Amino acid sequence: MCGIAGILKVYPAGTPPPAPDLAIPEAWLDVLDDSIKHRGPDGQGRFRDRVTRSDGSVVDVAFVHRRLSIIDHAGGRQPMVSEHGPWPEKPRNGRVAVVFNGCIYNHRDLRRELQSAGHRFVSDHSDTEVLIHGWREWGEDLVRHLDGMYAFAIWDAQSAELFLSVDLMGEKPLYQSLQYPERRWFAFGSCVPGLARVQRSMGRTIRVNVHPFGMSDLISYGFLSDDGVTGYTPVEGIQRVSPHYPVRCGSTGNALRWEPVHPNPARLPKASSRQQTTELALNEQNVESVLSRAVESRLDADVPTGCFLSGGIDSSLVALLAHRRTGGLRTYCVRMPAAEYDESPIAAEVAGIIGTTHETLHCAGEPAEDLRRLIGQLGLPFGDSSLLPTAWVAQAARAHVGVALTGDGGDELFCGYDRYQAARWLQRYARLLRSLPSLALLDRREKGKLHRLHRLVAAAKHGGYATLLMLFSPSDLLELTGLRGRKPWECSPESDAIGDAMHFDIRNYLPGDLLTKVDTATMSVALEVRAPLLADEVVRRSMHTAVDVLRANNQRKGLLRTVARQYLPDSIVDRPKMGFSIPIGEWFRSGYGGMKQLLLDTLGGPDPFPEDLLGITINRRFVATMVEDHMSRRRDHSQRLYMLLVLAIWAEWLRGISRG
């Protein structure tokens, strides 16, 4: 895993360009490099090129790369450049350069396939070089052949175009910035801060993106949701590259041409695919072999590799299959500071059954200080408080391994959330639930049964399943911001409620929340994390499998449990889901790690939510009431206060960027 960034600039025909290092100044590249250096401590590189097109326009390009060396230490340096292909008469035969973040797990198979087609490789076993030869052979169809987590940019000098793509699950981030209205330059990068600072260096004013629903969605959910062709960010002029639409960028002669490739050639199956019985479907006979292949492919590394083990079904199965393949797997868990959130005893028990070499690491962090640092590195107001323990786990594990396997994706792909059953109840009993009165005044505990019932009633009244994921209900959002937001997604009476809910999470919650959290936390300490359950084969087969099969015996993750029961006792397999979280609400009250002081000082400051910067008005009186109610234990506003805290921290960070 690495950090990547770059700039493309166009000079129209008849406009003599300056020297390349003046067209794209080194200072701009330094800014980009500084924003990604934490992601790759093992190497750095830059690349420049200039092409004069037949229409007289001149296109300059520059790449910046920071390397975390995992595969082929000697041969995988980037930017990687190939001057020409093996066949002069074929397209894409000129100079090709690539910067790449992630890992292509099937790179050895692709290498053999490309070699048999006549391609000559220079590196020993670099997965990066597979992208160059794959581009020459397949062009934009390259993504059809990849099983991996990735974000990459390919420069094709023959066409003077950039091609950008990210993996279909959104494991690896990539952001883009296009100059308007002049359309003379385009920038991309692994992190938002570098692009924002480059915009500032170019003289552009840094403002919040005024989007009809963007900021309201972000505050409501705490993460960036999918909106189709491009992904919203709250920084004007900066967008996410969508997993569903790769990007092509070049020149028309008079201006830069930017366009999404419509749609991704390797796009995910539709939600309705679960209703069609095909040979791709998972079942009790094939699921273990499918998972075994996924795990084995993610063990390819030239650095020490281990596995995060929580004691849950997902990570336990991944650890079991990995240990069976390696015979000497090291597993790790972290002892959390709050006993009620600590799964380390269960993880140690599972490790003993599996036979791995297990270590319980001590989780040490400074919550207030770490939160500011992580939000600054991400450059987004991210509202999931489990970002903090994820960062601490990564920091502790980094001293032992360079790669760690996880069970991420199991809940979304194998029907592991209780809220999926709630989606079915919302579909069946919506009319009854809408008739019930609001329970907000009685709802005092975030994890109590009354809280769940209140959320169910609110979801029925305000928009269905997606409302269950909201930090702020539509009514609270209206009181807080004056914004109504968009109507949340709601499944139709004729559809499969659980299948639709899972599809919503795969498109939104998984990439927007969980995978953003994991990438931010792990790359802050340059640790590569791999998720076998997000392997291309696992994802596609899961999305072609009926919900009732995934929920075998009417249990969450029932299909995975049938595999787990062959190797683990029922006490482990049937253990209630704990989740990976911290008592953030109690820390706000007790002051653990400086969190109370940070909350009160930040939200009680003179202008924590500057209207001129955010473009919205936050009701300070409503915020003060929430703080008072939470501190006095009248109501539990743990996650809502956390979201407001990170919004204020982010606004302070953005103000600093805007002032240069």
Protein Blocks (a to p, Z undefined) as FASTA:
>chain_A
ZZdddddddddehiacddfklmmgfklmmmmmmmmmmmomnbccddddddddfkopacdd
ddddddddfbhjllmcccdddfbdfblkbghkbccddddedjdfklmmmmmmmmmnopac
fbfklcklmmmmmmmmnmmmlmmmpgcddddddddfklopacddddfkomagcddddddf
klpaccddfbfklmmmmmmmnopacdddddfklmmmmmmnopacdehjbccdfbehiacd
dfklccddddehjaccdddddddfkbccdfklmmpccfkbccfklmmmmmmmmmmmmmgc
cbdcddddehiaklmmmmmmmmmmnopaccdddddfblklccklmmmmmmmmnopacddd
dddddfklmmmmmmmmnopacfbfklmmmmmmmmmmmmmmmbdcdfehklmmnopafklm
mmmmmmmmmmmmmmpccfklmmmbfkbmklmmmmmmmmmmnnpjmlmmpmbdfklmmmmn
opnbjadddddfkbcfklmmmmmmmmmmmmmmmmmmmmmmmmmnopacddfklgfklmmm
mmmccfklmmgghiahklmmmmmmmmpcfklmmpccebjaddfklmmmnopghlmmmmmm
mmmmmblbgfklnopacdfklmmmmmmmmmnomaccklmmmmmmmmmmmmmmmmmmmnZZ
